[in-house]
Amino acid sequence: MDVHNKTIAQLSQGLKAGDFSSAELTKHYLDRINTSELNAFITVTDELAMEQARAADDKIIKGNAGILTGIPYAHKDIFCTNGVKTSAGSKMLDNFISPYDATVSHKLNQADLVMLGKANMDEFAMGSSNENSYYGDVKNPWNVSKIPGGSSGGSAAAVAGRLAPFATGTDTGGSIRQPASLCGITGLKPTYGRVSRYGMIAYASSLDQAGPMTQTAEDAALVLNVMAGFDEKDSTSANRDVEDYTENLNDSIKGLTIGLPKEFFSEGLDDEVANQVMAAVKEFESMGAIVKEISLPNSAYAIPTYYIVAPCECSSNLSRLDGVRYGYRCDDPKNLDDLYLRSRSEGFGEEVKRRIMIGAYALSAGYYDAYYLKAQKVRHLISDDFKKAFKQVDVIMGPVSPTTAFDLGSVKDPVSMYLADIYTLSANLAGLPGMSIPAGFSQNLPVGLQLIGDYWSESKLLNIAHQFQQQTDWHTQTPGDKS
Amino acid sequence: MEWETVIGLEIHAQLSTKSKIFSAAATQYGAEPNTQACAVDLGLPGVLPVLNVEAVNKAIKFGLAINAHINQRNVFDRKNYFYPDLPKGYQISQLDWPIVGEGEIDITLGGDTKTIGITRAHLEEDAGKSIHDLYNDYTAVDLNRAGTPLLEIVSDPDMRSAKEAVAYAKKIHTLVQYIGICDGNMQEGSFRCDANVSIRPMGQEKLGTRAELKNINSFKFLERAINLEVERQQDILEEGGEVAQETRLYDAVKHETRSMRSKEEANDYRYFPDPDLLPVEISDELLDKIRAELPELPMEKKARFIAEFGLSEYDADVLTSQKYLADYFETLLQVNQSQAKLCANWVMGELSASLNKNQIEIQDSPVSAQQLSLLITRISDNTVSGKIAKDVFKAMWDGEGSADDIIKSKGLKQMTDTGEIEAIVDEIIANNAPQVEQFKSGNEKILGFFVGQAMQATQGKANPKLLNEMLRSKLG
């Protein structure tokens, strides 16, 4: 078995046993990255990685290593990293070397992890195919003519392509779960407020949440243990103890009640995807779970609601990118207005500009009540649907994405692209935790199963996913070395 | 036509917290440019605001001091606009749910008391400073001030003259210093006023179109700017024109206001609740705690000065018009309990005159309250007369030492020895027979001549009371 197919849990054992050093492991992944055609990274931090690996090896030799000491990873380029370019996939920040670490970056450093580089992504996390990156498309390791999903497309491709044992991701409307599904890996979006947003470049503040992208649920638990926690620098982070997310992985799921929202299995869902999802549900039944049909009646409004709330917030969040203090500035501005207009017109990509304009419009005097305020009301209704549902069931299951990965360049209409997130948006609007786990293939492309849990039920979700992965081997299949 | 002026004020009081409202950077005035701006103040990608609880507590303090309703759930909003000294491209402020709701404050003008309504007061962050004249072709930006906590206090349009507006502004200025939430320094911009001014025909209910006057940094300029604006609007209306709703900048040097931007040019600020900050929840316990900590307010202090020390309404008003003035007065009273009127006269007379003449604030007075207190003791124990005490004060002001040192070194101790005074009086009577005659024939005024002669002979040190009694008995 190639070392790059090992899980974090296995690598951790190998490091402790002295089967290989972190430096060797890191070098191995760096070599794979440097010969990869996936375009999964914006920046590869070779030297820093080797330095961190050697420091980790020292700790391992001295016997004061933690569980994750010396494990390499890919860091989504939305997290600020001190001294390292942090671009958020945008020309706007192509010259931005962050002078500080995001809380997540800091925590990963504290755990002696080794950053291989900064993963490619849709510009400012806006996109579902990773075709909106200033740094070019990311390719799906299972078929390089396909999209990897987005916005954490580089992270998903890096893990699926075995360029990193795990990656960080962020999920505003499905940006962890959808690429995880399309690349056949495990992705967890925690409850809003579980992971600090400090230093994570904001797209839509009330929806953004960071999480792990891994091969297995067990690995996701190990990484979440490091990422999660209250941060006084983020007022929206929850002042709530962090559990050991590995603790309940082996609990029995007998008697687990699974809710299948009928709205998630309607028109627009690819038949083969539906079949794989139902087969996975059957598997749970055979493990002793009980399945119930439920209804989330307002889920039809998730797309329009999301596409008001997120653009409104982003139109304001991205105002600081004005060409004045850092980032892209146009040549020879004639005056202040010209500086703003051209820096922003030239620095932002099409999709980002589209969302800024939608948001600025929806917040304008005279439209605010009809759009923003209305969307907030609908958001409450969507949350209420889930609250009712979780009185009847322990977990909600369904598809992550209506289709498998589509061809690069094939979806040109933005609204069609927005439909790719139809099943993932609701969890963000409600602030609930969600997961994508590998659940089969359709025409050699991975299909993911989505789990949505009640607030703060990460431990439960990981337990359910882990139990499934004890019975199935979808998550161990790899695209091979053809990438 | 007779016009009525209608004025409402928006006062920005900088809250005297150590750190900024949403970051840990210091707020101290006058530091090197951009040395007090951290990642949050610079608006770097990814940074988040964290509310400084001290700013909230100070805002609550103000609300309680004006008997306002405190919104125990209040919300921060983003006010979006682009400007180089606004790093995030939005200012965090409060729109629909300000921390302080309706309240009121009384002003006194020419003996009449009037209640001015306060619409609201909300928390917000200050912007940085753009400096346009430092470099050719460039504007320099200093972000030290960015994120400094402000309390914007919005009055009802209740004032009817520039004088009323000034009285109100001064009242708020006094109050914020009393309760220790703002240093009130207008030169440094800690206390700034914008005035909304309109006029209407006397008796008409509907308000006229208003202009907002900005950039006013003293009470004197506030009065001038409003009067100037009222004249301008009258001229327009009386010539049959229409006042435009606009923002006007007051230029103190040219003594004029000029248009800054019209209503049409005004930004659409696209306000919405800041998703990075949770709504502020204020518990009953916190309100009670802050209420209990509230110091004596100017009105309460005034009432106490009248009741406790028997001061006149006027004296009590003047002495409580500034916190430091009242503090100074009360320090004098600590050792001169029975001499309230004497202390009041000294603070309002000699001390205030010297401070005004030298343009010194009372808190920077070269003669401290403790020092003046000793001099007052020397007046009341007859060591020096009130007149001599003024010379002693002058020497103290010039740094020549304590009251006792000066009295001793200059030999200013009052002459209270009856024998000594008697010898001098006898000599004066003997040498001035014609004046003695005049007195005896009923010219009472001539007594002053003898007092003058005696004072001259004693360099003013004779105890005036003793001297008077002795002259009368000898001449009588």
Interface residues (C-beta under 8 A of the other chain):
Chain A: F79 C80 T86 A88 L93 F96 S98 P99 Y100 A102 R197 Y198 G199 M200 I201 A202 A204 S205 S206 E232 K233 D234 S235 T236 C312 E313 S315 S316 L318 S319 R320 L321 D322 V324 R325 Y326 L336 Y340 A360 L363 S364 A365 Y368 Y372
Chain B: A39 L42 G43 L44 P45 G46 V47 L48 P49 V50 L51 R78 N80 F82 P84 P87 K88 G89 Y90 T139 V141 D268 R270 Y271 F272 P275 D276 L277 L278
